[in-house]
Amino acid sequence: MILIEEVPVMSTVSKYVDKYQLFITKNPIFFKTIPNGKIECYFVKKGEFSRWDTDTESFISSTTSGILPATNKSTFYHIPANIVCLNIKFKLNTLSLSLFKGLLTNWEDFKLTELISETDQKNILSDITEENPMIPVHQLDSIIKNSLDQYSIDLKIDKIIQLIDNQITDQLRVSDLANKMNMSQKSMERWVRKQFNLSPKELLQIMRFENVSYELKKQPDSKLIDSIAYGYYDQSHFIKECRKITGYSPKDFFSKMKLPTNDLVFE
């Protein structure tokens, strides 16, 4: 599999978009996504992929474009043959925009054309070829900026994500977060679950692990992390959360990440 990653150029877009990814493969493949605190928006130019559905215990074929919610669960995917797929990773603070209100509980009803029109989708994909794979970053930035500029912002959602991001390497507790939000812990727990479909503890765990996995991916020769520096109480705390989130020990998890990204492993 070929993976190309680019980051937005416009600061107004990088506030909400983590990165753009282009996946190209000619061979069948199974892979597993790791909870990363991101909302995935995809556009398939060629081929298809399937997502494992735990309710039906079967693979469900993808649509040609769609959105996948941030979650605290890993998901299995299967690519049966050749695929060319563009993926946009949106940060969780995107949920502060009125366009994405209620997304995590009603994501299957989300109309992607309200974010990127069918015409713009076709224009973007027409510039992507297997012979000369590249991501049209400036074009994507411009389209996304013009779209997101139309929507109002829920400052409360924006605030809690900023608080976690700014203190991601601290040993931040749910009670600390509630105090900073000027809310009782119970009220905040109800509100966070409504907005993110996660408990405050799960939200903290996922955002913290995404941060450490990103940093460690940049340090392939690292054998051991300073757990406290990444917000964990000690090494055993990190190992426990790694197993809980990924299903693997840290050693196995990082050895399975074959591509230059921190939330995808091959099975």
N, C-alpha and C positions, 0 to 999 in steps of 0.2 A: 504494500500500500504506500502511495505517495501522500504525504501531508504537507501542505504549505500553510503557514500562518503569517498573518499580518495584523498590525494594530492600527486603529484609527489615527488619522492625522489631525483632524479637527478636535480641539479640546472640548467643545460642546457635545461631541459625539462620544469621545473617550470617557466622559463622565458616566455614560450608560452602557457602552459597548466595550467588553473586555478584549475581544479579538475576532478576526475573521479567519475561517479555516476552509481550505479546499481539499477534499478527499478524492483521490483517484485510485482505483484498483481494477485489475483485470481478472483476479482470481477470487474464488469463493473464500469467505472469511467469517469467523465468529469473533465478536469482541464484547467487552463489558465496560459500561460507563460507570465511573465512580462519582458519587454525590459531590458536587463542586460549587453549590451555591450560585449556579448560573441558569439562565433560561435560554434554551437552545432553539434557534429559528433556522430551518433548513430549506434548501431549494435543490431539487434533484434535476439535473440536466439530462442525464443518461442513466438507465438502469433503475434499480429499486433496492430497498432494504426492508427488513422485517424486524419487528420488536416483539420480544417474548411477553405474552400476556399471562399473568399468574392466575387470573380467574378462569380462563378457558384452557390453560396449560397448552398453549399453541402459539406459533408465531403469527403476528398480524402484519400484513403488508402495509408499507407506508403509502401515503399520498405523495404527489409530486412536490408538494410544499406543505409546510406545517410548523407547529411550534410544540416544544416539549417542556414541561414545567420543571422548576427546581424541586428536588425531592431529597429525602434522606435515605433513599433506597437505590441500590445498584440495578441496572437494567441490562439484559442481554440483547444483542442485535445479531442479525445474520445478513450478510451481503452474498446473494447467490452467484453473482457474476460481475461483469464490468459495471462500474458506477462512476459517475462524475457528480459530486455533491458539494454545494457551497453551504457552509454553516456559519451562523452569526451567534456569538455567545454574548448575551446581555447580562449585565450585573443585576443583583437583586434590587438595587435602588431604582431600577426601571419600573418596579411596581408602584412607585410613588406617582407615576404619570397616570392620568385619568384613563388613557387608552387601555392600560393593563389592569384596571381595577377588577379584583375578583378573579384574575387569571388562573391562579394556582388551584382553585377549586372548580373552575369552569373552562379549563384550557382547551378542551376538545371543541368548544363552541366559538373559540377565538377566530375572528376573520382577519387573516393575514393581509388581505388586500387593504385593510385600513392602515397598515404600517407601510407596506410597499405594494403599489398597484400592480396589476397583471402586466401592464405595458412595461413598467420599470423592471419587473422580474425577468421578462423576456429579454430586455435590453442588456441587463447585467449578465445573464447566462450566455447570451450570444457572443460576448467578449471573452468567454472562457473556452479554451480548447485543450485537448489532451496533448497535442503536438507542442504547444507553447503555453503550459499552464501558468496562469498568473491571476491574482485577485485584483479587480478594479477598485482599489481602495478609495481613491478620490471620488469616483462615481457613487460608490456605496455611502461614503460620508455625506455627500451632498443630499442624496435621497433621504437618508435617515434623519439628518438634521432638519430638513424641510418638513418631514412628517412629524417628528417629535415636538417641534416648535409650536404645533397647533394645540397641544394638550396642557392642561393645568397640572400643578404639582401638589401632592399631599405632603406637606412639610414634616408631618409627624413620622411618616414612613421613611422619608429621606433622612431624618435625624437619627433614627435608631440604627440604620445601616452605617451612617457616618461614625456614630459612636463606637460601633463594633470594629469598623475598619481602622479607626484611629488608635484603638487599644487592643488590636488583634494579638499582639505579642505579650500583653499583660494577662495575669491570672484573673480575668474578669468574671465575676459571678453574676447570676441572674438577679440577685438582690441589688448588686451595684448598678446594674443596667436599669432596673426599675427606679432607683433613686435618681439617676441621671435623666430619666424620662419624666420625673415628677409624677409617678404613678405608684400605686400599691403593687406588690408583686403579683397578687391574684388578678388584678385588673390588667396588668401588662401581659400576663400569661394568656388570658382570654383574647386580648387584642392581637397579640403576635400570632396566635394560632389562626385567628380569623384572616389576617392579612397574608401570612406566609404558608399556611397549612402545615406548620411546624411548631413545636413548643419552643420557648426561648432557649432552653438548653440545647435542643437539636440545632437551632439556628446558629448558636455560638460554636458548637462542635463542628458543623460543616464548614463554616467560614474560616475557622481556625485551621482545620485540616487542609483545606484548599490552599491556604497561605503557606503552610509548611511543606506541602507536597510540591508546590510551585518552586519554592526556594531550594529544596533538595534536588529537584530535577535539574537545576542549574549547576549542581555540585555532584556530578556522577561518581566522583572518587570518595565522597564522604561515607564513612563507615558508621558513624555515630553522630547524633545531633545533640546539641545543648538544649535539652527539652525545655528548660526554664526560659531560655531566650525566645522560644516560640509560644510561650503561654501555657505550657504544661507544668504540672507540679513536679514530675520527675520522669525518668525514662520509662518506667512501667506504665505510667499514665498514658504516655504517647503510644506505647505498644498496644495497650488495651483499646484505645480509641481507634487506632489504625485497623485493628481486627474487627471492631464493631462497624466501622464505616465501609471498609473494603472487603472484609472477609478473609484478608490475608495478614500475615505478619509483615512488618515493614520491609524486611529483606526480600520476601517473596513478592510483595507488591511492587517495589521499585525495580525488581528484576524483570517483571512482566511488562513494564512500560517500554515498549520497543520504539515507539514514535516520540518525536520531540514535543510531547504534551504531557500534562500531569494528571489526567483524569480518564485515561483510556488504557485498558489492558487486553491482551489477546488470550483467547481460550482455545 
